[in-house]
Amino acid sequence: MGFGNRMWRDDGVGSHLAEALQACPGLDAVDAGFVPENYLEVVASKNPDTILMIDAADFGGAPGEVRLLQPGDVILAGISTHAGSPQMLGKYLEARTGARVALLAIQPKDTSEGEELSPEVAATLKELVEIFL
């Protein structure tokens, strides 16, 4: 389940990755856009055993850096730009489905207004698509 607002440059990377992974055999990718809380039941209805949430998250890393976090590790209130925090969403999905839930956090470089990803985050997106495919 990827989320992010594509109108705020790197913030949309999770949404872009989920869209790209929809063509990947064996994966059931959901692009939740900038309102991931509206897609919780869509995800739960698929009866997953593992849920990977994908979002731009400012964890102080280098632009494009990726970290795999458990929902309980996401304790910084300002880590996401979305109304539903990844921690809250992850805990809900874990309780609702019994699935293992993790967050693939991608460090943004630029979250200003605009649709284009920064070169660093675009390169990470390309690498992640290749890894999943």
Biotite code that builds the C-alpha atoms (Angstrom):
import biotite.structure as struc

atoms = struc.array([
    struc.Atom([0.000, 0.000, 0.000], chain_id="A", res_id=1, res_name="MET", atom_name="CA", element="C"),
    struc.Atom([1.740, 3.099, -1.241], chain_id="A", res_id=2, res_name="GLY", atom_name="CA", element="C"),
    struc.Atom([0.687, 6.574, -0.306], chain_id="A", res_id=3, res_name="PHE", atom_name="CA", element="C"),
    struc.Atom([1.669, 10.159, -0.840], chain_id="A", res_id=4, res_name="GLY", atom_name="CA", element="C"),
    struc.Atom([0.578, 13.356, -2.498], chain_id="A", res_id=5, res_name="ASN", atom_name="CA", element="C"),
    struc.Atom([1.938, 13.548, -6.036], chain_id="A", res_id=6, res_name="ARG", atom_name="CA", element="C"),
    struc.Atom([1.367, 17.321, -6.055], chain_id="A", res_id=7, res_name="MET", atom_name="CA", element="C"),
    struc.Atom([4.159, 17.755, -3.468], chain_id="A", res_id=8, res_name="TRP", atom_name="CA", element="C"),
    struc.Atom([7.064, 16.277, -5.419], chain_id="A", res_id=9, res_name="ARG", atom_name="CA", element="C"),
    struc.Atom([8.887, 13.593, -3.374], chain_id="A", res_id=10, res_name="ASP", atom_name="CA", element="C"),
    struc.Atom([5.930, 13.167, -1.040], chain_id="A", res_id=11, res_name="ASP", atom_name="CA", element="C"),
    struc.Atom([4.260, 11.181, -3.849], chain_id="A", res_id=12, res_name="GLY", atom_name="CA", element="C"),
    struc.Atom([6.934, 8.484, -4.120], chain_id="A", res_id=13, res_name="VAL", atom_name="CA", element="C"),
    struc.Atom([4.883, 5.850, -2.270], chain_id="A", res_id=14, res_name="GLY", atom_name="CA", element="C"),
    struc.Atom([1.959, 6.406, -4.601], chain_id="A", res_id=15, res_name="SER", atom_name="CA", element="C"),
    struc.Atom([4.231, 6.221, -7.659], chain_id="A", res_id=16, res_name="HIS", atom_name="CA", element="C"),
    struc.Atom([5.812, 2.968, -6.459], chain_id="A", res_id=17, res_name="LEU", atom_name="CA", element="C"),
    struc.Atom([2.453, 1.330, -5.716], chain_id="A", res_id=18, res_name="ALA", atom_name="CA", element="C"),
    struc.Atom([1.221, 2.252, -9.188], chain_id="A", res_id=19, res_name="GLU", atom_name="CA", element="C"),
    struc.Atom([4.357, 0.783, -10.800], chain_id="A", res_id=20, res_name="ALA", atom_name="CA", element="C"),
    struc.Atom([4.028, -2.428, -8.765], chain_id="A", res_id=21, res_name="LEU", atom_name="CA", element="C"),
    struc.Atom([0.447, -3.054, -9.896], chain_id="A", res_id=22, res_name="GLN", atom_name="CA", element="C"),
    struc.Atom([1.948, -4.807, -12.933], chain_id="A", res_id=23, res_name="ALA", atom_name="CA", element="C"),
    struc.Atom([4.162, -7.046, -10.778], chain_id="A", res_id=24, res_name="CYS", atom_name="CA", element="C"),
    struc.Atom([3.084, -10.709, -10.724], chain_id="A", res_id=25, res_name="PRO", atom_name="CA", element="C"),
    struc.Atom([2.469, -12.050, -7.236], chain_id="A", res_id=26, res_name="GLY", atom_name="CA", element="C"),
    struc.Atom([1.920, -8.637, -5.663], chain_id="A", res_id=27, res_name="LEU", atom_name="CA", element="C"),
    struc.Atom([-1.359, -6.907, -4.952], chain_id="A", res_id=28, res_name="ASP", atom_name="CA", element="C"),
    struc.Atom([-0.388, -3.240, -4.867], chain_id="A", res_id=29, res_name="ALA", atom_name="CA", element="C"),
    struc.Atom([-2.794, -0.520, -3.748], chain_id="A", res_id=30, res_name="VAL", atom_name="CA", element="C"),
    struc.Atom([-2.142, 3.117, -4.603], chain_id="A", res_id=31, res_name="ASP", atom_name="CA", element="C"),
    struc.Atom([-3.822, 4.897, -1.685], chain_id="A", res_id=32, res_name="ALA", atom_name="CA", element="C"),
    struc.Atom([-2.837, 8.390, -2.824], chain_id="A", res_id=33, res_name="GLY", atom_name="CA", element="C"),
    struc.Atom([-2.873, 11.052, -0.146], chain_id="A", res_id=34, res_name="PHE", atom_name="CA", element="C"),
    struc.Atom([-5.764, 9.557, 1.850], chain_id="A", res_id=35, res_name="VAL", atom_name="CA", element="C"),
    struc.Atom([-4.483, 6.115, 2.890], chain_id="A", res_id=36, res_name="PRO", atom_name="CA", element="C"),
    struc.Atom([-7.083, 5.860, 5.647], chain_id="A", res_id=37, res_name="GLU", atom_name="CA", element="C"),
    struc.Atom([-9.733, 5.559, 2.905], chain_id="A", res_id=38, res_name="ASN", atom_name="CA", element="C"),
    struc.Atom([-8.076, 2.374, 1.610], chain_id="A", res_id=39, res_name="TYR", atom_name="CA", element="C"),
    struc.Atom([-7.764, 0.389, 4.842], chain_id="A", res_id=40, res_name="LEU", atom_name="CA", element="C"),
    struc.Atom([-10.754, -1.830, 4.092], chain_id="A", res_id=41, res_name="GLU", atom_name="CA", element="C"),
    struc.Atom([-9.638, -2.307, 0.479], chain_id="A", res_id=42, res_name="VAL", atom_name="CA", element="C"),
    struc.Atom([-6.350, -3.679, 1.815], chain_id="A", res_id=43, res_name="VAL", atom_name="CA", element="C"),
    struc.Atom([-8.010, -5.720, 4.586], chain_id="A", res_id=44, res_name="ALA", atom_name="CA", element="C"),
    struc.Atom([-10.474, -7.298, 2.136], chain_id="A", res_id=45, res_name="SER", atom_name="CA", element="C"),
    struc.Atom([-7.563, -8.896, 0.277], chain_id="A", res_id=46, res_name="LYS", atom_name="CA", element="C"),
    struc.Atom([-6.756, -11.041, 3.360], chain_id="A", res_id=47, res_name="ASN", atom_name="CA", element="C"),
    struc.Atom([-3.012, -10.368, 3.217], chain_id="A", res_id=48, res_name="PRO", atom_name="CA", element="C"),
    struc.Atom([-0.468, -12.122, 5.389], chain_id="A", res_id=49, res_name="ASP", atom_name="CA", element="C"),
    struc.Atom([2.042, -9.314, 4.858], chain_id="A", res_id=50, res_name="THR", atom_name="CA", element="C"),
    struc.Atom([1.436, -5.604, 4.272], chain_id="A", res_id=51, res_name="ILE", atom_name="CA", element="C"),
    struc.Atom([4.175, -3.254, 3.162], chain_id="A", res_id=52, res_name="LEU", atom_name="CA", element="C"),
    struc.Atom([3.233, 0.402, 3.488], chain_id="A", res_id=53, res_name="MET", atom_name="CA", element="C"),
    struc.Atom([5.352, 2.710, 1.321], chain_id="A", res_id=54, res_name="ILE", atom_name="CA", element="C"),
    struc.Atom([5.696, 6.407, 2.060], chain_id="A", res_id=55, res_name="ASP", atom_name="CA", element="C"),
    struc.Atom([8.057, 9.337, 1.938], chain_id="A", res_id=56, res_name="ALA", atom_name="CA", element="C"),
    struc.Atom([9.237, 9.881, 5.488], chain_id="A", res_id=57, res_name="ALA", atom_name="CA", element="C"),
    struc.Atom([11.675, 12.382, 6.915], chain_id="A", res_id=58, res_name="ASP", atom_name="CA", element="C"),
    struc.Atom([13.907, 10.304, 9.173], chain_id="A", res_id=59, res_name="PHE", atom_name="CA", element="C"),
    struc.Atom([16.981, 12.501, 8.688], chain_id="A", res_id=60, res_name="GLY", atom_name="CA", element="C"),
    struc.Atom([18.605, 10.296, 6.054], chain_id="A", res_id=61, res_name="GLY", atom_name="CA", element="C"),
    struc.Atom([20.185, 11.140, 2.727], chain_id="A", res_id=62, res_name="ALA", atom_name="CA", element="C"),
    struc.Atom([17.700, 11.964, -0.053], chain_id="A", res_id=63, res_name="PRO", atom_name="CA", element="C"),
    struc.Atom([16.438, 8.717, -1.572], chain_id="A", res_id=64, res_name="GLY", atom_name="CA", element="C"),
    struc.Atom([17.659, 6.608, 1.359], chain_id="A", res_id=65, res_name="GLU", atom_name="CA", element="C"),
    struc.Atom([15.331, 3.735, 2.239], chain_id="A", res_id=66, res_name="VAL", atom_name="CA", element="C"),
    struc.Atom([14.578, 2.249, 5.652], chain_id="A", res_id=67, res_name="ARG", atom_name="CA", element="C"),
    struc.Atom([12.346, -0.655, 6.586], chain_id="A", res_id=68, res_name="LEU", atom_name="CA", element="C"),
    struc.Atom([10.501, 0.137, 9.808], chain_id="A", res_id=69, res_name="LEU", atom_name="CA", element="C"),
    struc.Atom([7.979, -1.692, 11.961], chain_id="A", res_id=70, res_name="GLN", atom_name="CA", element="C"),
    struc.Atom([4.824, 0.305, 12.831], chain_id="A", res_id=71, res_name="PRO", atom_name="CA", element="C"),
    struc.Atom([5.981, 0.649, 16.448], chain_id="A", res_id=72, res_name="GLY", atom_name="CA", element="C"),
    struc.Atom([9.258, 2.194, 15.268], chain_id="A", res_id=73, res_name="ASP", atom_name="CA", element="C"),
    struc.Atom([7.432, 5.116, 13.666], chain_id="A", res_id=74, res_name="VAL", atom_name="CA", element="C"),
    struc.Atom([7.072, 7.322, 16.711], chain_id="A", res_id=75, res_name="ILE", atom_name="CA", element="C"),
    struc.Atom([7.887, 10.731, 15.277], chain_id="A", res_id=76, res_name="LEU", atom_name="CA", element="C"),
    struc.Atom([4.667, 12.708, 14.976], chain_id="A", res_id=77, res_name="ALA", atom_name="CA", element="C"),
    struc.Atom([5.951, 14.690, 11.991], chain_id="A", res_id=78, res_name="GLY", atom_name="CA", element="C"),
    struc.Atom([7.343, 11.784, 9.988], chain_id="A", res_id=79, res_name="ILE", atom_name="CA", element="C"),
    struc.Atom([4.466, 11.845, 7.486], chain_id="A", res_id=80, res_name="SER", atom_name="CA", element="C"),
    struc.Atom([2.398, 14.522, 5.791], chain_id="A", res_id=81, res_name="THR", atom_name="CA", element="C"),
    struc.Atom([-0.809, 12.495, 5.943], chain_id="A", res_id=82, res_name="HIS", atom_name="CA", element="C"),
    struc.Atom([-3.733, 12.722, 8.357], chain_id="A", res_id=83, res_name="ALA", atom_name="CA", element="C"),
    struc.Atom([-3.396, 9.058, 9.261], chain_id="A", res_id=84, res_name="GLY", atom_name="CA", element="C"),
    struc.Atom([0.096, 8.451, 10.577], chain_id="A", res_id=85, res_name="SER", atom_name="CA", element="C"),
    struc.Atom([1.907, 5.346, 9.307], chain_id="A", res_id=86, res_name="PRO", atom_name="CA", element="C"),
    struc.Atom([2.076, 4.133, 12.919], chain_id="A", res_id=87, res_name="GLN", atom_name="CA", element="C"),
    struc.Atom([-1.707, 4.384, 13.362], chain_id="A", res_id=88, res_name="MET", atom_name="CA", element="C"),
    struc.Atom([-2.433, 2.871, 9.947], chain_id="A", res_id=89, res_name="LEU", atom_name="CA", element="C"),
    struc.Atom([-0.016, 0.002, 10.530], chain_id="A", res_id=90, res_name="GLY", atom_name="CA", element="C"),
    struc.Atom([-1.400, -0.837, 13.938], chain_id="A", res_id=91, res_name="LYS", atom_name="CA", element="C"),
    struc.Atom([-4.963, -0.787, 12.590], chain_id="A", res_id=92, res_name="TYR", atom_name="CA", element="C"),
    struc.Atom([-4.096, -3.068, 9.660], chain_id="A", res_id=93, res_name="LEU", atom_name="CA", element="C"),
    struc.Atom([-2.182, -5.431, 11.913], chain_id="A", res_id=94, res_name="GLU", atom_name="CA", element="C"),
    struc.Atom([-5.130, -5.709, 14.319], chain_id="A", res_id=95, res_name="ALA", atom_name="CA", element="C"),
    struc.Atom([-7.715, -5.912, 11.521], chain_id="A", res_id=96, res_name="ARG", atom_name="CA", element="C"),
    struc.Atom([-5.952, -8.531, 9.375], chain_id="A", res_id=97, res_name="THR", atom_name="CA", element="C"),
    struc.Atom([-3.423, -10.309, 11.587], chain_id="A", res_id=98, res_name="GLY", atom_name="CA", element="C"),
    struc.Atom([-0.861, -9.575, 8.874], chain_id="A", res_id=99, res_name="ALA", atom_name="CA", element="C"),
    struc.Atom([2.749, -8.623, 9.431], chain_id="A", res_id=100, res_name="ARG", atom_name="CA", element="C"),
    struc.Atom([3.005, -4.904, 8.697], chain_id="A", res_id=101, res_name="VAL", atom_name="CA", element="C"),
    struc.Atom([6.075, -2.827, 7.898], chain_id="A", res_id=102, res_name="ALA", atom_name="CA", element="C"),
    struc.Atom([6.787, 0.623, 6.498], chain_id="A", res_id=103, res_name="LEU", atom_name="CA", element="C"),
    struc.Atom([9.196, 1.149, 3.630], chain_id="A", res_id=104, res_name="LEU", atom_name="CA", element="C"),
    struc.Atom([10.228, 4.742, 4.332], chain_id="A", res_id=105, res_name="ALA", atom_name="CA", element="C"),
    struc.Atom([11.907, 6.779, 1.602], chain_id="A", res_id=106, res_name="ILE", atom_name="CA", element="C"),
    struc.Atom([13.736, 9.968, 2.591], chain_id="A", res_id=107, res_name="GLN", atom_name="CA", element="C"),
    struc.Atom([12.447, 12.892, 0.502], chain_id="A", res_id=108, res_name="PRO", atom_name="CA", element="C"),
    struc.Atom([14.645, 15.706, -0.744], chain_id="A", res_id=109, res_name="LYS", atom_name="CA", element="C"),
    struc.Atom([11.983, 18.144, -1.922], chain_id="A", res_id=110, res_name="ASP", atom_name="CA", element="C"),
    struc.Atom([8.351, 18.301, -0.811], chain_id="A", res_id=111, res_name="THR", atom_name="CA", element="C"),
    struc.Atom([7.591, 21.670, -2.362], chain_id="A", res_id=112, res_name="SER", atom_name="CA", element="C"),
    struc.Atom([4.699, 22.122, -4.775], chain_id="A", res_id=113, res_name="GLU", atom_name="CA", element="C"),
    struc.Atom([5.232, 20.306, -8.058], chain_id="A", res_id=114, res_name="GLY", atom_name="CA", element="C"),
    struc.Atom([4.778, 16.894, -9.630], chain_id="A", res_id=115, res_name="GLU", atom_name="CA", element="C"),
    struc.Atom([8.333, 15.855, -10.537], chain_id="A", res_id=116, res_name="GLU", atom_name="CA", element="C"),
    struc.Atom([10.376, 13.708, -8.147], chain_id="A", res_id=117, res_name="LEU", atom_name="CA", element="C"),
    struc.Atom([13.851, 14.882, -7.204], chain_id="A", res_id=118, res_name="SER", atom_name="CA", element="C"),
    struc.Atom([16.628, 13.035, -9.096], chain_id="A", res_id=119, res_name="PRO", atom_name="CA", element="C"),
    struc.Atom([17.669, 11.144, -5.942], chain_id="A", res_id=120, res_name="GLU", atom_name="CA", element="C"),
    struc.Atom([14.153, 9.927, -5.127], chain_id="A", res_id=121, res_name="VAL", atom_name="CA", element="C"),
    struc.Atom([13.427, 9.140, -8.794], chain_id="A", res_id=122, res_name="ALA", atom_name="CA", element="C"),
    struc.Atom([16.555, 6.947, -8.880], chain_id="A", res_id=123, res_name="ALA", atom_name="CA", element="C"),
    struc.Atom([15.440, 5.153, -5.707], chain_id="A", res_id=124, res_name="THR", atom_name="CA", element="C"),
    struc.Atom([11.991, 4.604, -7.216], chain_id="A", res_id=125, res_name="LEU", atom_name="CA", element="C"),
    struc.Atom([13.560, 3.041, -10.311], chain_id="A", res_id=126, res_name="LYS", atom_name="CA", element="C"),
    struc.Atom([15.781, 0.768, -8.203], chain_id="A", res_id=127, res_name="GLU", atom_name="CA", element="C"),
    struc.Atom([12.871, -0.356, -6.032], chain_id="A", res_id=128, res_name="LEU", atom_name="CA", element="C"),
    struc.Atom([10.719, -1.190, -9.052], chain_id="A", res_id=129, res_name="VAL", atom_name="CA", element="C"),
    struc.Atom([13.579, -3.303, -10.455], chain_id="A", res_id=130, res_name="GLU", atom_name="CA", element="C"),
    struc.Atom([14.003, -5.097, -7.112], chain_id="A", res_id=131, res_name="ILE", atom_name="CA", element="C"),
    struc.Atom([10.312, -5.927, -6.825], chain_id="A", res_id=132, res_name="PHE", atom_name="CA", element="C"),
    struc.Atom([9.982, -6.993, -10.470], chain_id="A", res_id=133, res_name="LEU", atom_name="CA", element="C"),
])
